[in-house]
Amino acid sequence: MPYGEQKHQNPDVKRYWEIIADNLHKAGWSLGWVSALDIEGRTISIVDARGYGKRFIVRADEMLSAFVELESNVRSAISCM
């Protein structure tokens, strides 16, 4: 690949975290997410889910890890309802 040329991803291909987000949204959860820098300059991902009288906020080193943990927390909460 020549210098400066970027590989373009097919817009129909979703990342795993986007699939988790879609599934949570379809299940009635409101979601928000952001990537930010911590005090040491490292990128962290923060995701938030609200619904059914509950709220979850998860921080992780990468977006996929944050969404996997969020999905696990939501599933645990639903199974206890």
DSSP file (Angstrom, degrees, kcal/mol; ACC not computed):
  #  RESIDUE AA STRUCTURE BP1 BP2  ACC     N-H-->O    O-->H-N    N-H-->O    O-->H-N    TCO  KAPPA ALPHA  PHI   PSI    X-CA   Y-CA   Z-CA
    1    1 A M              0   0    0      0, 0.0     3,-0.1     0, 0.0     6,-0.0   0.000 360.0 360.0 360.0 126.6    0.0    0.0    0.0
    2    2 A P    >   -     0   0    0      0, 0.0     3,-2.0     0, 0.0     0, 0.0  -0.215 360.0 -82.4 -61.6 152.2    1.5    3.3   -1.0
    3    3 A Y  T 3  S+     0   0    0      1,-0.3     3,-0.1     3,-0.0     0, 0.0  -0.287 115.6  15.2 -56.0 133.7    2.4    5.8    1.7
    4    4 A G  T 3  S+     0   0    0      1,-0.3     2,-0.5    -3,-0.1    -1,-0.3   0.264  93.5 122.5  86.6 -12.7   -0.6    7.9    2.9
    5    5 A E    <   -     0   0    0     -3,-2.0     2,-0.4    -4,-0.0    -1,-0.3  -0.714  48.9-153.7 -85.9 131.1   -3.1    5.6    1.3
    6    6 A Q        -     0   0    0     -2,-0.5     2,-0.4    -3,-0.1    -3,-0.0  -0.797  17.0-118.0-106.3 146.4   -5.6    4.2    3.8
    7    7 A K        -     0   0    0     -2,-0.4     2,-0.5    -6,-0.0    -1,-0.0  -0.682  31.2-138.9 -77.3 128.4   -7.6    1.0    3.6
    8    8 A H        -     0   0    0     -2,-0.4     2,-0.3     1,-0.0    -1,-0.0  -0.795  11.4-136.9 -95.2 129.9  -11.3    1.8    3.5
    9    9 A Q        -     0   0    0     -2,-0.5    -1,-0.0     1,-0.1     0, 0.0  -0.602  27.8-103.1 -83.8 142.6  -13.5   -0.4    5.6
   10   10 A N    >   -     0   0    0     -2,-0.3     3,-1.9     1,-0.2    -1,-0.1  -0.487  27.0-138.8 -60.7 124.1  -16.8   -1.5    4.1
   11   11 A P  T 3  S+     0   0    0      0, 0.0    -1,-0.2     0, 0.0    -2,-0.0   0.699 100.9  61.5 -64.3 -17.2  -19.5    0.7    5.8
   12   12 A D  T 3  S+     0   0    0      2,-0.1     2,-0.5     0, 0.0    -2,-0.1   0.622  84.7  91.7 -82.1 -12.5  -21.8   -2.3    6.2
   13   13 A V    <   -     0   0    0     -3,-1.9     2,-0.3     1,-0.0    -4,-0.0  -0.725  65.9-157.6 -86.6 125.0  -19.2   -4.1    8.4
   14   14 A K        -     0   0    0     -2,-0.5     2,-0.2     2,-0.0    -2,-0.1  -0.743  14.5-121.6-102.7 150.3  -19.8   -3.4   12.1
   15   15 A R    >>  -     0   0    0     -2,-0.3     4,-1.6     1,-0.1     3,-0.6  -0.506  32.7-108.8 -79.3 157.9  -17.3   -3.7   14.9
   16   16 A Y  H 3> S+     0   0    0      1,-0.3     4,-2.1     2,-0.2     5,-0.2   0.879 119.3  54.3 -57.3 -39.8  -18.1   -6.1   17.7
   17   17 A W  H 3> S+     0   0    0      1,-0.2     4,-2.4     2,-0.2    -1,-0.3   0.844 105.0  54.5 -66.5 -30.1  -18.8   -3.2   20.2
   18   18 A E  H <> S+     0   0    0     -3,-0.6     4,-2.5     2,-0.2    -1,-0.2   0.862 106.5  51.4 -68.9 -35.0  -21.3   -1.7   17.7
   19   19 A I  H  X S+     0   0    0     -4,-1.6     4,-2.4     2,-0.2    -2,-0.2   0.920 110.5  48.2 -65.9 -43.9  -23.2   -5.0   17.6
   20   20 A I  H  X S+     0   0    0     -4,-2.1     4,-2.5     2,-0.2     5,-0.2   0.927 112.0  50.1 -61.4 -44.4  -23.4   -5.0   21.4
   21   21 A A  H  X S+     0   0    0     -4,-2.4     4,-2.5     1,-0.2    -2,-0.2   0.918 110.7  49.3 -60.5 -44.6  -24.5   -1.4   21.4
   22   22 A D  H  X S+     0   0    0     -4,-2.5     4,-2.6     1,-0.2    -1,-0.2   0.915 111.4  49.5 -60.8 -43.5  -27.2   -2.2   18.8
   23   23 A N  H  X S+     0   0    0     -4,-2.4     4,-1.3     2,-0.2    -2,-0.2   0.905 112.2  47.0 -64.8 -41.8  -28.4   -5.2   20.8
   24   24 A L  H  <>S+     0   0    0     -4,-2.5     5,-2.2     2,-0.2    -1,-0.2   0.910 112.6  50.0 -65.7 -40.8  -28.7   -3.2   24.0
   25   25 A H  H ><5S+     0   0    0     -4,-2.5     3,-1.8     1,-0.2    -2,-0.2   0.917 108.8  51.4 -63.6 -43.2  -30.5   -0.4   22.3
   26   26 A K  H 3<5S+     0   0    0     -4,-2.6    -1,-0.2     1,-0.3    -2,-0.2   0.788 104.9  58.6 -63.3 -27.3  -33.0   -2.8   20.7
   27   27 A A  T 3<5S-     0   0    0     -4,-1.3    -1,-0.3    -5,-0.2    -2,-0.2   0.424 129.5 -96.1 -83.4   1.4  -33.5   -4.2   24.3
   28   28 A G  T < 5S+     0   0    0     -3,-1.8     2,-0.3     1,-0.3    24,-0.2   0.583  78.2 137.0 100.7  11.0  -34.6   -0.7   25.4
   29   29 A W      < -     0   0    0     -5,-2.2     2,-0.4    -6,-0.1    -1,-0.3  -0.723  48.3-136.5 -93.4 140.5  -31.4    0.7   26.9
   30   30 A S  E     -A   50   0A   0     20,-3.2    20,-2.4    -2,-0.3     2,-0.3  -0.816  30.8-163.4 -90.2 134.1  -30.2    4.3   26.3
   31   31 A L  E     +A   49   0A   0     -2,-0.4     2,-0.3    18,-0.2    18,-0.2  -0.870  20.3 174.9-124.4 152.0  -26.5    4.3   25.6
   32   32 A G  E     +A   48   0A   0     16,-1.9    16,-2.7    -2,-0.3     2,-0.3  -0.980   8.1 177.2-146.9 149.2  -23.6    6.8   25.5
   33   33 A W  E     +A   47   0A   0     -2,-0.3     2,-0.3    14,-0.2    14,-0.2  -0.996   4.4 174.3-153.2 154.6  -19.9    6.3   24.9
   34   34 A V  E     -A   46   0A   0     12,-2.2    12,-2.9    -2,-0.3     2,-0.4  -0.988  24.2-136.3-155.2 150.3  -16.8    8.3   24.6
   35   35 A S  E     +A   45   0A   0     -2,-0.3     2,-0.3    10,-0.2    10,-0.2  -0.935  36.6 166.1-106.1 137.9  -13.0    7.9   24.4
   36   36 A A  E     -A   44   0A   0      8,-2.8     8,-3.2    -2,-0.4     2,-0.4  -0.887  36.3-106.1-143.2 170.9  -10.9   10.2   26.5
   37   37 A L  E     -A   43   0A   0     -2,-0.3     6,-0.2     6,-0.2     2,-0.1  -0.880  29.9-142.0-102.9 135.1   -7.4   10.6   27.8
   38   38 A D    >   -     0   0    0      4,-2.8     3,-2.1    -2,-0.4    -1,-0.0  -0.254  40.6 -85.6 -83.5-177.8   -6.7    9.9   31.5
   39   39 A I  T 3  S+     0   0    0      1,-0.3    -1,-0.1     2,-0.1    -2,-0.0   0.723 130.2  52.6 -63.8 -21.6   -4.3   12.0   33.6
   40   40 A E  T 3  S-     0   0    0      2,-0.1    -1,-0.3     0, 0.0    -3,-0.0   0.329 121.4-104.8 -96.4   7.1   -1.3    9.9   32.3
   41   41 A G  S <  S+     0   0    0     -3,-2.1     2,-0.3     1,-0.3    -2,-0.1   0.557  74.7 138.2  85.0   8.6   -2.2   10.5   28.6
   42   42 A R        -     0   0    0      1,-0.1    -4,-2.8    -5,-0.0     2,-0.4  -0.635  56.9-115.0 -86.6 145.5   -3.6    7.0   28.0
   43   43 A T  E     -A   37   0A   0     -2,-0.3     2,-0.3    -6,-0.2    -6,-0.2  -0.652  37.0-178.4 -79.2 131.0   -6.8    6.5   26.0
   44   44 A I  E     -A   36   0A   0     -8,-3.2    -8,-2.8    -2,-0.4     2,-0.4  -0.926  18.6-137.9-125.7 154.8   -9.7    5.1   28.0
   45   45 A S  E     -AB  35  60A   0     15,-3.1    15,-2.3    -2,-0.3     2,-0.4  -0.933  14.7-167.5-113.9 137.3  -13.2    4.2   26.9
   46   46 A I  E     -AB  34  59A   0    -12,-2.9   -12,-2.2    -2,-0.4     2,-0.3  -0.990   5.5-175.7-126.0 127.4  -16.3    5.1   28.9
   47   47 A V  E     -AB  33  58A   0     11,-2.5    11,-2.6    -2,-0.4     2,-0.4  -0.935   4.3-165.7-125.3 150.9  -19.7    3.6   28.2
   48   48 A D  E     -AB  32  57A   0    -16,-2.7   -16,-1.9    -2,-0.3     2,-0.4  -0.997   3.7-173.2-137.9 133.7  -23.0    4.3   29.9
   49   49 A A  E     -AB  31  56A   0      7,-2.5     7,-2.7    -2,-0.4     2,-0.4  -0.998   4.3-177.1-130.8 135.5  -26.4    2.5   29.8
   50   50 A R  E     +AB  30  55A   0    -20,-2.4   -20,-3.2    -2,-0.4     2,-0.2  -0.993  25.2 108.3-131.2 137.2  -29.7    3.6   31.3
   51   51 A G  E >   + B   0  54A   0      3,-2.4     3,-2.0    -2,-0.4   -22,-0.1  -0.816  58.5  33.3 167.8 156.4  -33.0    1.9   31.4
   52   52 A Y  T 3  S-     0   0    0      1,-0.3     3,-0.1    -2,-0.2   -23,-0.1   0.806 128.1 -56.6  55.1  33.6  -35.5    0.1   33.5
   53   53 A G  T 3  S+     0   0    0      1,-0.3     2,-0.3     0, 0.0    -1,-0.3   0.613 118.3 103.2  76.8  12.6  -34.7    2.2   36.5
   54   54 A K  E <   -B   51   0A   0     -3,-2.0    -3,-2.4     2,-0.0     2,-0.3  -0.868  49.5-163.7-125.7 158.8  -31.0    1.3   36.4
   55   55 A R  E     -B   50   0A   0     -2,-0.3     2,-0.4    -5,-0.2    -5,-0.2  -0.993   3.6-170.9-143.5 136.7  -27.8    2.9   35.2
   56   56 A F  E     -B   49   0A   0     -7,-2.7    -7,-2.5    -2,-0.3     2,-0.4  -0.988   2.9-173.5-128.2 136.6  -24.4    1.4   34.5
   57   57 A I  E     -B   48   0A   0     -2,-0.4     2,-0.4    -9,-0.2    -9,-0.2  -0.998   9.7-175.9-129.4 127.8  -21.1    3.3   33.8
   58   58 A V  E     -B   47   0A   0    -11,-2.6   -11,-2.5    -2,-0.4     2,-0.4  -0.974   9.9-164.1-127.9 138.0  -18.0    1.3   32.7
   59   59 A R  E     +B   46   0A   0     -2,-0.4     2,-0.3   -13,-0.2   -13,-0.2  -0.964  21.5 155.8-118.1 138.2  -14.4    2.4   32.1
   60   60 A A  E     -B   45   0A   0    -15,-2.3   -15,-3.1    -2,-0.4     3,-0.0  -0.947  53.6-104.3-152.4 170.7  -11.9    0.3   30.2
   61   61 A D  S    S+     0   0    0     -2,-0.3     2,-0.3   -17,-0.2   -18,-0.1   0.708 104.1  24.3 -73.3 -20.7   -8.7    0.5   28.2
   62   62 A E  S  > S-     0   0    0    -17,-0.1     4,-2.0     1,-0.1     5,-0.2  -0.977  79.4-115.3-145.1 157.8  -10.6   -0.1   24.9
   63   63 A M  H  > S+     0   0    0     -2,-0.3     4,-2.5     1,-0.2     5,-0.2   0.898 112.4  52.1 -60.9 -45.2  -14.1    0.3   23.6
   64   64 A L  H  > S+     0   0    0      1,-0.2     4,-2.6     2,-0.2    -1,-0.2   0.929 109.5  49.4 -60.6 -45.7  -14.8   -3.5   23.0
   65   65 A S  H  > S+     0   0    0      1,-0.2     4,-2.3     2,-0.2    -1,-0.2   0.900 110.8  50.9 -59.4 -41.2  -13.7   -4.3   26.6
   66   66 A A  H  X S+     0   0    0     -4,-2.0     4,-2.4     1,-0.2    -1,-0.2   0.924 112.8  45.0 -63.5 -44.6  -16.0   -1.6   28.0
   67   67 A F  H  X S+     0   0    0     -4,-2.5     4,-2.8     2,-0.2    -2,-0.2   0.872 111.2  52.7 -69.9 -36.0  -19.0   -2.8   26.0
   68   68 A V  H  X S+     0   0    0     -4,-2.6     4,-2.1    -5,-0.2    -1,-0.2   0.930 113.0  44.9 -63.3 -44.2  -18.4   -6.4   26.9
   69   69 A E  H  X S+     0   0    0     -4,-2.3     4,-2.5    -5,-0.2    -2,-0.2   0.909 113.2  50.8 -65.4 -41.7  -18.3   -5.5   30.6
   70   70 A L  H  X S+     0   0    0     -4,-2.4     4,-2.6     2,-0.2     5,-0.2   0.935 109.8  49.8 -60.7 -46.6  -21.4   -3.3   30.2
   71   71 A E  H  X S+     0   0    0     -4,-2.8     4,-2.6     1,-0.2    -1,-0.2   0.902 110.7  50.5 -59.5 -41.5  -23.3   -6.1   28.5
   72   72 A S  H  X S+     0   0    0     -4,-2.1     4,-2.2     2,-0.2    -1,-0.2   0.914 110.9  48.4 -63.1 -43.4  -22.4   -8.5   31.2
   73   73 A N  H  X S+     0   0    0     -4,-2.5     4,-2.2     2,-0.2    -2,-0.2   0.905 112.5  48.5 -62.9 -42.3  -23.5   -6.0   33.9
   74   74 A V  H  X S+     0   0    0     -4,-2.6     4,-2.5     2,-0.2    -2,-0.2   0.931 111.2  49.6 -65.2 -45.5  -26.8   -5.4   32.2
   75   75 A R  H  X S+     0   0    0     -4,-2.6     4,-2.2     1,-0.2    -1,-0.2   0.904 110.7  50.4 -60.7 -40.9  -27.5   -9.2   31.7
   76   76 A S  H  X S+     0   0    0     -4,-2.2     4,-1.1     1,-0.2    -1,-0.2   0.911 111.3  48.5 -63.0 -41.8  -26.7   -9.8   35.4
   77   77 A A  H  X S+     0   0    0     -4,-2.2     4,-0.5     1,-0.2     3,-0.3   0.897 111.3  49.6 -65.4 -40.3  -29.1   -7.0   36.4
   78   78 A I  H >< S+     0   0    0     -4,-2.5     3,-1.0     1,-0.2    -1,-0.2   0.889 107.3  54.0 -66.8 -38.6  -31.9   -8.3   34.1
   79   79 A S  H 3< S+     0   0    0     -4,-2.2    -1,-0.2     1,-0.2    -2,-0.2   0.760 107.6  52.1 -68.3 -22.5  -31.5  -11.9   35.5
   80   80 A C  H 3<        0   0    0     -4,-1.1    -1,-0.2    -3,-0.3    -2,-0.2   0.556 360.0 360.0 -87.4  -8.8  -32.0  -10.5   39.0
   81   81 A M    <<        0   0    0     -3,-1.0    -1,-0.2    -4,-0.5    -2,-0.1   0.491 360.0 360.0 -77.1 360.0  -35.2   -8.7   38.1
